[in-house]
Amino acid sequence: MIFDRELYRYQPYISDIAGQDIHSHKQQPGRLIQGLANWLRDFGKDPKVPGGKAIATEFRRFRTDLPRIAAEKQLELADLTFRDLAEIVATWVLQESGALAAPRVALHANAASRSMRKARAAGSVWRPIAKP
C-alpha cells in the first residue's frame, strides 16, 4: 500500500512503483489511518484490527502525550530519532493496553519490542485502548 500527499507526485522520481494503486492522504492523518486500517483488515488477515476512527482516536491521544513523554526523557520533539520514537510508541501502547504495569517506566527498545511481540501473540495489541 502506498500513500502520498498528492496522487502521482512520485512519478518523476520513482518509476519502480508505476502501476501501483496510489492513495492520497492529502496531509490528513485521519485519512491515512483510515486507509491503512482498511488495508490491514482486508489484507492483513487479522480480524482484531479496529476501524480507522478508533485508531485515529488513539493516535490523537498519543500525540497529546508525546511532548510530556519526550520531556520526561529530556528530549526535544524535533530531535527524536526513529529509535527514540519507536521506543516511545512501543512503551506507550503497552502501558495504555495494560500489558505493562504502572508506574510508567522507560524501556530499552529491545525490551519494548519483545513485550510488543508477546502482547501481539496474546491478542492484546489490536484491541482499542480505552482511557480510564
C-alpha positions as CSV (number, residue, x, y, z in Angstrom):
1,M,0.0,0.0,0.0
2,I,1.4,3.4,-1.0
3,F,0.2,6.7,0.4
4,D,1.5,10.1,-0.6
5,R,0.2,13.6,0.0
6,E,-0.7,14.0,-3.7
7,L,-1.6,11.4,-6.3
8,Y,1.2,10.7,-8.8
9,R,3.6,13.2,-7.2
10,Y,6.2,10.4,-7.1
11,Q,6.2,9.6,-10.9
12,P,9.0,11.9,-11.9
13,Y,11.3,10.3,-9.3
14,I,10.3,6.7,-8.8
15,S,9.4,4.6,-11.8
16,D,9.6,1.3,-9.8
17,I,6.1,1.8,-8.3
18,A,4.4,2.5,-11.6
19,G,1.2,0.5,-11.8
20,Q,0.6,0.5,-8.1
21,D,-2.6,1.8,-6.7
22,I,-1.5,5.1,-5.1
23,H,-3.8,6.7,-2.5
24,S,-3.6,10.3,-1.4
25,H,-3.9,11.2,2.3
26,K,-4.0,14.9,1.4
27,Q,-1.9,15.6,4.5
28,Q,-4.8,14.4,6.7
29,P,-3.6,11.8,9.3
30,G,-7.1,10.5,9.8
31,R,-7.5,9.8,6.1
32,L,-4.2,7.9,6.1
33,I,-5.1,6.0,9.3
34,Q,-8.5,5.0,7.9
35,G,-6.9,3.7,4.7
36,L,-4.3,1.7,6.5
37,A,-6.8,0.2,8.9
38,N,-9.0,-0.8,5.9
39,W,-6.0,-2.3,4.2
40,L,-4.9,-4.2,7.3
41,R,-8.3,-5.7,7.8
42,D,-8.6,-6.7,4.1
43,F,-5.1,-8.0,3.5
44,G,-3.6,-8.5,7.0
45,K,-6.0,-11.3,7.8
46,D,-6.2,-10.0,11.4
47,P,-9.9,-9.6,12.4
48,K,-9.0,-7.8,15.6
49,V,-7.8,-4.6,13.7
50,P,-10.2,-1.9,14.8
51,G,-11.6,0.7,12.5
52,G,-9.7,3.8,11.4
53,K,-11.7,6.2,13.6
54,A,-10.7,4.1,16.7
55,I,-7.1,4.0,15.7
56,A,-7.2,7.8,14.9
57,T,-8.5,8.5,18.4
58,E,-5.7,6.6,19.9
59,F,-3.2,8.3,17.6
60,R,-4.5,11.7,18.8
61,R,-4.1,10.7,22.4
62,F,-0.6,9.5,21.7
63,R,0.3,12.9,20.0
64,T,-1.1,14.7,23.1
65,D,1.1,12.6,25.4
66,L,4.2,12.7,23.2
67,P,5.5,16.2,24.4
68,R,5.3,15.1,28.0
69,I,7.0,11.8,27.4
70,A,9.8,13.4,25.4
71,A,10.2,16.0,28.2
72,E,10.4,13.2,30.8
73,K,13.2,11.7,28.7
74,Q,14.9,15.1,28.4
75,L,14.4,15.0,24.6
76,E,13.2,17.7,22.2
77,L,10.4,16.6,19.8
78,A,12.4,17.9,16.9
79,D,15.4,15.8,17.9
80,L,13.7,12.4,18.3
81,T,15.4,9.7,16.2
82,F,13.5,6.8,14.7
83,R,14.7,4.6,17.5
84,D,13.6,7.1,20.2
85,L,10.1,7.3,18.6
86,A,9.8,3.5,18.2
87,E,10.7,3.0,21.8
88,I,8.3,5.7,23.0
89,V,5.4,4.3,20.8
90,A,6.0,0.7,21.9
91,T,6.1,1.7,25.6
92,W,3.0,3.9,25.3
93,V,1.0,1.1,23.5
94,L,2.0,-1.4,26.2
95,Q,1.1,1.0,29.0
96,E,-2.2,2.0,27.5
97,S,-3.2,-1.6,26.8
98,G,-2.4,-2.7,30.3
99,A,0.3,-5.1,29.1
100,L,2.9,-3.0,31.0
101,A,2.1,-2.2,34.7
102,A,2.3,1.3,36.1
103,P,4.2,3.3,37.1
104,R,5.4,4.4,33.7
105,V,8.9,3.2,33.1
106,A,11.4,3.7,30.4
107,L,12.1,0.6,28.4
108,H,15.1,-0.3,26.3
109,A,13.9,-0.6,22.6
110,N,14.7,-4.3,22.5
111,A,12.7,-5.0,25.7
112,A,9.8,-3.0,24.3
113,S,9.9,-4.9,21.1
114,R,9.9,-8.3,22.9
115,S,7.0,-7.1,25.0
116,M,5.1,-6.0,21.9
117,R,5.6,-9.4,20.3
118,K,4.3,-11.1,23.4
119,A,1.3,-8.8,23.6
120,R,0.6,-9.3,19.9
121,A,0.8,-13.1,20.3
122,A,-1.7,-12.8,23.2
123,G,-4.0,-10.7,21.1
124,S,-3.8,-7.7,23.3
125,V,-2.3,-5.1,20.9
126,W,-5.0,-4.7,18.3
127,R,-7.9,-4.0,20.7
128,P,-8.9,-0.4,21.1
129,I,-7.4,1.2,24.1
130,A,-9.9,2.6,26.5
131,K,-8.8,5.5,28.6
132,P,-10.0,5.0,32.3
